Amino acid sequence: MPHSHEITDLLKAWSKGDSQALARLIPLVDHELRNIAHAYMGRERAGQTLQTTALVHEALIRLIQEERIDWQSRTHFYALVARRMRQILIEHARQQLTAKRGNRAEHIDVTEAAFLSFEESEEVILLDEALIKLAKLDERKARVVEYRYFGGYTLEEIAELLSTSASTVEREWRLARAWLRREMTTDQLTKRLDSLGN
């Protein structure tokens, strides 16, 4: 398992334009990125390995195409990749719902990978809309839900990502889940939030 300082050093070298650093970084972070992608995609389904790989690759491609990022740490990197994965899944879900309703869907790069069922697409979009609303009220609570629900992070890992205490994250998680239960109408989603526990 790579040391966190090794990953951070490679990220900093990459942000300074060292393309070799990126080539050395990818194998070190691949396992963790796949874990994040699995968490985003929910329960195991047939063909999930290919879908997870496609999601990881698309998120990395988008990150590489952005302007240089001043990486602070490996947690900063994982948090940003997780956010890109969420964006990709939201785009895919919207495309799938548009196609299902008979409208012409916008093209995105990962159309060949059926990440979500129709029902899961609706669920993800509802949650995304609720998180956007929650972020306007409380950005940190929305980040906690994003990292816990989509990224599969533990409360301790979220505390590290947000530079706060685990007890604060635990409180924010409980409050955010209560708020989402009031906002969301799908029983399946609220059950999944509850299943993540404390």
PyRosetta script that sets phi, psi and omega in degrees:
from pyrosetta import init, pose_from_sequence

init()
pose = pose_from_sequence("MPHSHEITDLLKAWSKGDSQALARLIPLVDHELRNIAHAYMGRERAGQTLQTTALVHEALIRLIQEERIDWQSRTHFYALVARRMRQILIEHARQQLTAKRGNRAEHIDVTEAAFLSFEESEEVILLDEALIKLAKLDERKARVVEYRYFGGYTLEEIAELLSTSASTVEREWRLARAWLRREMTTDQLTKRLDSLGN")
pose.set_psi(1, 129.1)
pose.set_omega(1, -176.9)
pose.set_phi(2, -69.0)
pose.set_psi(2, 147.5)
pose.set_omega(2, 174.9)
pose.set_phi(3, -73.3)
pose.set_psi(3, 145.5)
pose.set_omega(3, -177.6)
pose.set_phi(4, -62.0)
pose.set_psi(4, -33.8)
pose.set_omega(4, -179.7)
pose.set_phi(5, -67.1)
pose.set_psi(5, -30.7)
pose.set_omega(5, 177.9)
pose.set_phi(6, -65.4)
pose.set_psi(6, -44.0)
pose.set_omega(6, 177.9)
pose.set_phi(7, -63.9)
pose.set_psi(7, -45.8)
pose.set_omega(7, -179.8)
pose.set_phi(8, -60.9)
pose.set_psi(8, -42.4)
pose.set_omega(8, 178.8)
pose.set_phi(9, -61.7)
pose.set_psi(9, -42.6)
pose.set_omega(9, 179.0)
pose.set_phi(10, -66.2)
pose.set_psi(10, -39.3)
pose.set_omega(10, 177.9)
pose.set_phi(11, -61.0)
pose.set_psi(11, -43.4)
pose.set_omega(11, -179.6)
pose.set_phi(12, -66.3)
pose.set_psi(12, -39.2)
pose.set_omega(12, 177.6)
pose.set_phi(13, -65.0)
pose.set_psi(13, -40.6)
pose.set_omega(13, 178.0)
pose.set_phi(14, -61.8)
pose.set_psi(14, -43.4)
pose.set_omega(14, -178.4)
pose.set_phi(15, -65.0)
pose.set_psi(15, -20.7)
pose.set_omega(15, 177.5)
pose.set_phi(16, -91.0)
pose.set_psi(16, 5.7)
pose.set_omega(16, 174.3)
pose.set_phi(17, 101.7)
pose.set_psi(17, 7.1)
pose.set_omega(17, -179.3)
pose.set_phi(18, -82.4)
pose.set_psi(18, 100.3)
pose.set_omega(18, -178.0)
pose.set_phi(19, -68.9)
pose.set_psi(19, -26.6)
pose.set_omega(19, 176.3)
pose.set_phi(20, -65.8)
pose.set_psi(20, -32.3)
pose.set_omega(20, 178.4)
pose.set_phi(21, -63.0)
pose.set_psi(21, -39.7)
pose.set_omega(21, 178.2)
pose.set_phi(22, -63.4)
pose.set_psi(22, -43.0)
pose.set_omega(22, 179.8)
pose.set_phi(23, -62.1)
pose.set_psi(23, -35.4)
pose.set_omega(23, 178.8)
pose.set_phi(24, -79.9)
pose.set_psi(24, -26.2)
pose.set_omega(24, -178.2)
pose.set_phi(25, -71.7)
pose.set_psi(25, -44.8)
pose.set_omega(25, -172.7)
pose.set_phi(26, -51.9)
pose.set_psi(26, -49.3)
pose.set_omega(26, 179.3)
pose.set_phi(27, -62.0)
pose.set_psi(27, -28.9)
pose.set_omega(27, -179.1)
pose.set_phi(28, -73.9)
pose.set_psi(28, -29.3)
pose.set_omega(28, -175.9)
pose.set_phi(29, -105.6)
pose.set_psi(29, -4.7)
pose.set_omega(29, -173.9)
pose.set_phi(30, -56.8)
pose.set_psi(30, -46.5)
pose.set_omega(30, -177.4)
pose.set_phi(31, -60.7)
pose.set_psi(31, -47.2)
pose.set_omega(31, -179.7)
pose.set_phi(32, -64.9)
pose.set_psi(32, -38.5)
pose.set_omega(32, 178.6)
pose.set_phi(33, -64.4)
pose.set_psi(33, -38.9)
pose.set_omega(33, 177.1)
pose.set_phi(34, -65.5)
pose.set_psi(34, -37.5)
pose.set_omega(34, 176.2)
pose.set_phi(35, -62.2)
pose.set_psi(35, -42.2)
pose.set_omega(35, 178.2)
pose.set_phi(36, -63.5)
pose.set_psi(36, -44.6)
pose.set_omega(36, -180.0)
pose.set_phi(37, -62.6)
pose.set_psi(37, -40.3)
pose.set_omega(37, 177.6)
pose.set_phi(38, -61.1)
pose.set_psi(38, -42.4)
pose.set_omega(38, 179.6)
pose.set_phi(39, -63.2)
pose.set_psi(39, -41.2)
pose.set_omega(39, 178.3)
pose.set_phi(40, -61.2)
pose.set_psi(40, -37.2)
pose.set_omega(40, -171.8)
pose.set_phi(41, -89.2)
pose.set_psi(41, 0.1)
pose.set_omega(41, 173.8)
pose.set_phi(42, 75.7)
pose.set_psi(42, -148.7)
pose.set_omega(42, -173.2)
pose.set_phi(43, -64.3)
pose.set_psi(43, 158.4)
pose.set_omega(43, -179.8)
pose.set_phi(44, -64.4)
pose.set_psi(44, 138.0)
pose.set_omega(44, 175.0)
pose.set_phi(45, -138.3)
pose.set_psi(45, 161.7)
pose.set_omega(45, 177.1)
pose.set_phi(46, -58.6)
pose.set_psi(46, 136.3)
pose.set_omega(46, 177.6)
pose.set_phi(47, 79.5)
pose.set_psi(47, 10.5)
pose.set_omega(47, -174.7)
pose.set_phi(48, -65.9)
pose.set_psi(48, -31.3)
pose.set_omega(48, -179.1)
pose.set_phi(49, -58.7)
pose.set_psi(49, -47.7)
pose.set_omega(49, 178.2)
pose.set_phi(50, -61.8)
pose.set_psi(50, -42.9)
pose.set_omega(50, -179.1)
pose.set_phi(51, -64.3)
pose.set_psi(51, -42.2)
pose.set_omega(51, 179.1)
pose.set_phi(52, -62.2)
pose.set_psi(52, -44.4)
pose.set_omega(52, 178.3)
pose.set_phi(53, -59.5)
pose.set_psi(53, -44.7)
pose.set_omega(53, 179.7)
pose.set_phi(54, -62.4)
pose.set_psi(54, -40.5)
pose.set_omega(54, -179.9)
pose.set_phi(55, -66.4)
pose.set_psi(55, -44.3)
pose.set_omega(55, 177.7)
pose.set_phi(56, -60.4)
pose.set_psi(56, -47.7)
pose.set_omega(56, -178.3)
pose.set_phi(57, -62.3)
pose.set_psi(57, -43.9)
pose.set_omega(57, -179.3)
pose.set_phi(58, -64.3)
pose.set_psi(58, -41.1)
pose.set_omega(58, 178.9)
pose.set_phi(59, -63.1)
pose.set_psi(59, -42.7)
pose.set_omega(59, 179.1)
pose.set_phi(60, -65.6)
pose.set_psi(60, -41.6)
pose.set_omega(60, 178.5)
pose.set_phi(61, -58.7)
pose.set_psi(61, -44.7)
pose.set_omega(61, -179.8)
pose.set_phi(62, -64.7)
pose.set_psi(62, -37.7)
pose.set_omega(62, 179.5)
pose.set_phi(63, -67.1)
pose.set_psi(63, -41.9)
pose.set_omega(63, -179.8)
pose.set_phi(64, -65.5)
pose.set_psi(64, -35.4)
pose.set_omega(64, -177.3)
pose.set_phi(65, -75.7)
pose.set_psi(65, -15.7)
pose.set_omega(65, 179.1)
pose.set_phi(66, -71.9)
pose.set_psi(66, 165.2)
pose.set_omega(66, 174.2)
pose.set_phi(67, -65.6)
pose.set_psi(67, 161.3)
pose.set_omega(67, -176.8)
pose.set_phi(68, -53.3)
pose.set_psi(68, 137.6)
pose.set_omega(68, -179.9)
pose.set_phi(69, -109.8)
pose.set_psi(69, 135.8)
pose.set_omega(69, 177.1)
pose.set_phi(70, -84.6)
pose.set_psi(70, 88.3)
pose.set_omega(70, -175.4)
pose.set_phi(71, -66.1)
pose.set_psi(71, 130.8)
pose.set_omega(71, 179.2)
pose.set_phi(72, -92.3)
pose.set_psi(72, -35.1)
pose.set_omega(72, -175.5)
pose.set_phi(73, -167.9)
pose.set_psi(73, 174.4)
pose.set_omega(73, 176.5)
pose.set_phi(74, -65.8)
pose.set_psi(74, -34.4)
pose.set_omega(74, 179.2)
pose.set_phi(75, -66.0)
pose.set_psi(75, -36.4)
pose.set_omega(75, 175.4)
pose.set_phi(76, -60.4)
pose.set_psi(76, -43.9)
pose.set_omega(76, 178.5)
pose.set_phi(77, -61.2)
pose.set_psi(77, -51.4)
pose.set_omega(77, -178.2)
pose.set_phi(78, -62.6)
pose.set_psi(78, -38.1)
pose.set_omega(78, 179.0)
pose.set_phi(79, -63.9)
pose.set_psi(79, -41.5)
pose.set_omega(79, -179.6)
pose.set_phi(80, -70.0)
pose.set_psi(80, -38.7)
pose.set_omega(80, 176.4)
pose.set_phi(81, -64.5)
pose.set_psi(81, -41.8)
pose.set_omega(81, 178.3)
pose.set_phi(82, -59.8)
pose.set_psi(82, -40.3)
pose.set_omega(82, 178.7)
pose.set_phi(83, -65.5)
pose.set_psi(83, -39.5)
pose.set_omega(83, 176.8)
pose.set_phi(84, -63.5)
pose.set_psi(84, -38.8)
pose.set_omega(84, 178.3)
pose.set_phi(85, -63.1)
pose.set_psi(85, -42.5)
pose.set_omega(85, 177.8)
pose.set_phi(86, -59.5)
pose.set_psi(86, -45.0)
pose.set_omega(86, -179.7)
pose.set_phi(87, -60.9)
pose.set_psi(87, -41.6)
pose.set_omega(87, 179.8)
pose.set_phi(88, -63.6)
pose.set_psi(88, -44.7)
pose.set_omega(88, -179.5)
pose.set_phi(89, -65.8)
pose.set_psi(89, -37.3)
pose.set_omega(89, 177.5)
pose.set_phi(90, -64.7)
pose.set_psi(90, -44.6)
pose.set_omega(90, 177.8)
pose.set_phi(91, -60.2)
pose.set_psi(91, -44.1)
pose.set_omega(91, -180.0)
pose.set_phi(92, -63.9)
pose.set_psi(92, -43.1)
pose.set_omega(92, 179.9)
pose.set_phi(93, -62.4)
pose.set_psi(93, -43.5)
pose.set_omega(93, 178.7)
pose.set_phi(94, -63.3)
pose.set_psi(94, -41.4)
pose.set_omega(94, 178.8)
pose.set_phi(95, -62.3)
pose.set_psi(95, -44.2)
pose.set_omega(95, -178.5)
pose.set_phi(96, -64.3)
pose.set_psi(96, -43.1)
pose.set_omega(96, 179.0)
pose.set_phi(97, -66.4)
pose.set_psi(97, -38.2)
pose.set_omega(97, 177.5)
pose.set_phi(98, -62.5)
pose.set_psi(98, -45.6)
pose.set_omega(98, 179.7)
pose.set_phi(99, -64.5)
pose.set_psi(99, -39.2)
pose.set_omega(99, -179.2)
pose.set_phi(100, -64.2)
pose.set_psi(100, -34.0)
pose.set_omega(100, -178.9)
pose.set_phi(101, -86.0)
pose.set_psi(101, 4.0)
pose.set_omega(101, 174.3)
pose.set_phi(102, 88.8)
pose.set_psi(102, 6.1)
pose.set_omega(102, 178.0)
pose.set_phi(103, -92.3)
pose.set_psi(103, 161.2)
pose.set_omega(103, 178.3)
pose.set_phi(104, -76.6)
pose.set_psi(104, 126.0)
pose.set_omega(104, -177.7)
pose.set_phi(105, -88.3)
pose.set_psi(105, 147.1)
pose.set_omega(105, 173.2)
pose.set_phi(106, -69.8)
pose.set_psi(106, 145.4)
pose.set_omega(106, 179.1)
pose.set_phi(107, -80.9)
pose.set_psi(107, 133.9)
pose.set_omega(107, 168.3)
pose.set_phi(108, -125.9)
pose.set_psi(108, 164.1)
pose.set_omega(108, -170.4)
pose.set_phi(109, -68.6)
pose.set_psi(109, -15.0)
pose.set_omega(109, -172.5)
pose.set_phi(110, -113.9)
pose.set_psi(110, 29.9)
pose.set_omega(110, -175.6)
pose.set_phi(111, -63.3)
pose.set_psi(111, -26.3)
pose.set_omega(111, -178.1)
pose.set_phi(112, -73.6)
pose.set_psi(112, -12.9)
pose.set_omega(112, -179.1)
pose.set_phi(113, -105.1)
pose.set_psi(113, 110.7)
pose.set_omega(113, -179.8)
pose.set_phi(114, -80.0)
pose.set_psi(114, 87.6)
pose.set_omega(114, -175.3)
pose.set_phi(115, -68.1)
pose.set_psi(115, -40.7)
pose.set_omega(115, -169.8)
pose.set_phi(116, -131.4)
pose.set_psi(116, 149.2)
pose.set_omega(116, 171.2)
pose.set_phi(117, -73.4)
pose.set_psi(117, 170.7)
pose.set_omega(117, 179.0)
pose.set_phi(118, -59.5)
pose.set_psi(118, -44.1)
pose.set_omega(118, -179.0)
pose.set_phi(119, -64.7)
pose.set_psi(119, -41.8)
pose.set_omega(119, 178.7)
pose.set_phi(120, -67.1)
pose.set_psi(120, -33.8)
pose.set_omega(120, 177.3)
pose.set_phi(121, -61.6)
pose.set_psi(121, -45.3)
pose.set_omega(121, 178.0)
pose.set_phi(122, -61.7)
pose.set_psi(122, -42.2)
pose.set_omega(122, -179.2)
pose.set_phi(123, -62.1)
pose.set_psi(123, -45.6)
pose.set_omega(123, -178.2)
pose.set_phi(124, -64.6)
pose.set_psi(124, -40.0)
pose.set_omega(124, 179.5)
pose.set_phi(125, -67.6)
pose.set_psi(125, -41.2)
pose.set_omega(125, 177.0)
pose.set_phi(126, -61.0)
pose.set_psi(126, -43.9)
pose.set_omega(126, 179.3)
pose.set_phi(127, -65.8)
pose.set_psi(127, -41.7)
pose.set_omega(127, 178.7)
pose.set_phi(128, -59.8)
pose.set_psi(128, -44.5)
pose.set_omega(128, 178.7)
pose.set_phi(129, -62.3)
pose.set_psi(129, -41.3)
pose.set_omega(129, 177.9)
pose.set_phi(130, -65.5)
pose.set_psi(130, -39.0)
pose.set_omega(130, 179.8)
pose.set_phi(131, -67.9)
pose.set_psi(131, -35.8)
pose.set_omega(131, 176.1)
pose.set_phi(132, -62.7)
pose.set_psi(132, -42.6)
pose.set_omega(132, 178.1)
pose.set_phi(133, -64.8)
pose.set_psi(133, -44.1)
pose.set_omega(133, 179.3)
pose.set_phi(134, -63.4)
pose.set_psi(134, -39.8)
pose.set_omega(134, -179.2)
pose.set_phi(135, -60.7)
pose.set_psi(135, -31.8)
pose.set_omega(135, 177.7)
pose.set_phi(136, -68.4)
pose.set_psi(136, -30.2)
pose.set_omega(136, 178.9)
pose.set_phi(137, -87.2)
pose.set_psi(137, -40.5)
pose.set_omega(137, -176.0)
pose.set_phi(138, -157.4)
pose.set_psi(138, 99.0)
pose.set_omega(138, -176.0)
pose.set_phi(139, -59.2)
pose.set_psi(139, -41.5)
pose.set_omega(139, -176.3)
pose.set_phi(140, -66.5)
pose.set_psi(140, -40.0)
pose.set_omega(140, 177.4)
pose.set_phi(141, -62.0)
pose.set_psi(141, -40.0)
pose.set_omega(141, 178.5)
pose.set_phi(142, -64.2)
pose.set_psi(142, -39.8)
pose.set_omega(142, 177.6)
pose.set_phi(143, -64.2)
pose.set_psi(143, -40.4)
pose.set_omega(143, 179.5)
pose.set_phi(144, -59.5)
pose.set_psi(144, -46.0)
pose.set_omega(144, 179.6)
pose.set_phi(145, -64.6)
pose.set_psi(145, -44.3)
pose.set_omega(145, -179.9)
pose.set_phi(146, -58.1)
pose.set_psi(146, -48.2)
pose.set_omega(146, -177.9)
pose.set_phi(147, -69.1)
pose.set_psi(147, -36.4)
pose.set_omega(147, -177.0)
pose.set_phi(148, -78.1)
pose.set_psi(148, -49.5)
pose.set_omega(148, -174.5)
pose.set_phi(149, -74.6)
pose.set_psi(149, -51.2)
pose.set_omega(149, -176.4)
pose.set_phi(150, -84.9)
pose.set_psi(150, -45.5)
pose.set_omega(150, -174.5)
pose.set_phi(151, -83.0)
pose.set_psi(151, -18.4)
pose.set_omega(151, 179.8)
pose.set_phi(152, 72.9)
pose.set_psi(152, 17.7)
pose.set_omega(152, -179.9)
pose.set_phi(153, -72.4)
pose.set_psi(153, 149.5)
pose.set_omega(153, 172.6)
pose.set_phi(154, -76.2)
pose.set_psi(154, 166.6)
pose.set_omega(154, 178.4)
pose.set_phi(155, -63.2)
pose.set_psi(155, -35.4)
pose.set_omega(155, 178.6)
pose.set_phi(156, -65.7)
pose.set_psi(156, -41.5)
pose.set_omega(156, 178.4)
pose.set_phi(157, -65.7)
pose.set_psi(157, -38.4)
pose.set_omega(157, 177.9)
pose.set_phi(158, -64.9)
pose.set_psi(158, -39.8)
pose.set_omega(158, 177.6)
pose.set_phi(159, -58.3)
pose.set_psi(159, -40.8)
pose.set_omega(159, 178.0)
pose.set_phi(160, -66.1)
pose.set_psi(160, -43.0)
pose.set_omega(160, 179.5)
pose.set_phi(161, -61.2)
pose.set_psi(161, -37.3)
pose.set_omega(161, -175.9)
pose.set_phi(162, -96.6)
pose.set_psi(162, 2.2)
pose.set_omega(162, -179.5)
pose.set_phi(163, 53.8)
pose.set_psi(163, 51.7)
pose.set_omega(163, 178.5)
pose.set_phi(164, -143.4)
pose.set_psi(164, -176.5)
pose.set_omega(164, -177.8)
pose.set_phi(165, -86.2)
pose.set_psi(165, 155.6)
pose.set_omega(165, 178.0)
pose.set_phi(166, -64.0)
pose.set_psi(166, -35.1)
pose.set_omega(166, 179.6)
pose.set_phi(167, -66.3)
pose.set_psi(167, -35.7)
pose.set_omega(167, 176.2)
pose.set_phi(168, -65.5)
pose.set_psi(168, -44.4)
pose.set_omega(168, 179.9)
pose.set_phi(169, -63.8)
pose.set_psi(169, -42.1)
pose.set_omega(169, 178.7)
pose.set_phi(170, -59.4)
pose.set_psi(170, -43.4)
pose.set_omega(170, 178.0)
pose.set_phi(171, -64.3)
pose.set_psi(171, -44.8)
pose.set_omega(171, 179.8)
pose.set_phi(172, -62.5)
pose.set_psi(172, -40.1)
pose.set_omega(172, 179.4)
pose.set_phi(173, -62.1)
pose.set_psi(173, -45.6)
pose.set_omega(173, 178.6)
pose.set_phi(174, -62.0)
pose.set_psi(174, -45.8)
pose.set_omega(174, -179.1)
pose.set_phi(175, -65.7)
pose.set_psi(175, -40.6)
pose.set_omega(175, 179.9)
pose.set_phi(176, -65.2)
pose.set_psi(176, -41.4)
pose.set_omega(176, 178.4)
pose.set_phi(177, -63.0)
pose.set_psi(177, -41.1)
pose.set_omega(177, 178.8)
pose.set_phi(178, -62.6)
pose.set_psi(178, -42.3)
pose.set_omega(178, 179.5)
pose.set_phi(179, -64.2)
pose.set_psi(179, -43.8)
pose.set_omega(179, -178.8)
pose.set_phi(180, -65.8)
pose.set_psi(180, -36.9)
pose.set_omega(180, 177.4)
pose.set_phi(181, -58.7)
pose.set_psi(181, -37.0)
pose.set_omega(181, 177.9)
pose.set_phi(182, -71.2)
pose.set_psi(182, -35.7)
pose.set_omega(182, -175.7)
pose.set_phi(183, -81.6)
pose.set_psi(183, -36.1)
pose.set_omega(183, -172.3)
pose.set_phi(184, -87.9)
pose.set_psi(184, 148.5)
pose.set_omega(184, -179.0)
pose.set_phi(185, -109.5)
pose.set_psi(185, -6.6)
pose.set_omega(185, -176.6)
pose.set_phi(186, -94.1)
pose.set_psi(186, 123.4)
pose.set_omega(186, 179.5)
pose.set_phi(187, -62.8)
pose.set_psi(187, -37.9)
pose.set_omega(187, -177.3)
pose.set_phi(188, -61.4)
pose.set_psi(188, -41.3)
pose.set_omega(188, -179.5)
pose.set_phi(189, -67.6)
pose.set_psi(189, -44.0)
pose.set_omega(189, -179.9)
pose.set_phi(190, -65.9)
pose.set_psi(190, -34.1)
pose.set_omega(190, 175.6)
pose.set_phi(191, -64.6)
pose.set_psi(191, -40.6)
pose.set_omega(191, 179.8)
pose.set_phi(192, -66.2)
pose.set_psi(192, -40.8)
pose.set_omega(192, 176.8)
pose.set_phi(193, -60.9)
pose.set_psi(193, -42.8)
pose.set_omega(193, 179.0)
pose.set_phi(194, -65.1)
pose.set_psi(194, -36.1)
pose.set_omega(194, -178.3)
pose.set_phi(195, -65.9)
pose.set_psi(195, -22.6)
pose.set_omega(195, 178.0)
pose.set_phi(196, -73.0)
pose.set_psi(196, -18.6)
pose.set_omega(196, 174.1)
pose.set_phi(197, 60.9)
pose.set_psi(197, -158.7)
pose.set_omega(197, -178.9)
pose.set_phi(198, -91.3)
pose.dump_pdb("model.pdb")
